[in-house]
Amino acid sequence: MNENKLRVITQDEVDGYKKAIKDKGYSVEDFDDIEKVLSESKGGFYTPKGEITIERKSTGKKRVYKTGSGRSWPAKFEEELGNGCFD
């Protein structure tokens, strides 16, 4: 992880979605994530907003989740993973 890069997801969120992948019986290596910053700080207090795209490499299935303060995208990802959205 590049310490200088603006992140829109926390390490806890990364750990959470990777745990969901393992818990559902999938391989973490079969999934890729791409962060996109949608708003940047101009100074002062700031919580970045963005989105994360998660793709299952073996199927090419992708889902996009909104990120930022108060978002619960890892839970939505886990729900969709369990419902077969990446199969």
Helices and strands as residue ranges (DSSP letters): H 11-23, G 28-30, E 31-39, E 49-56, E 61-67, H 73-82
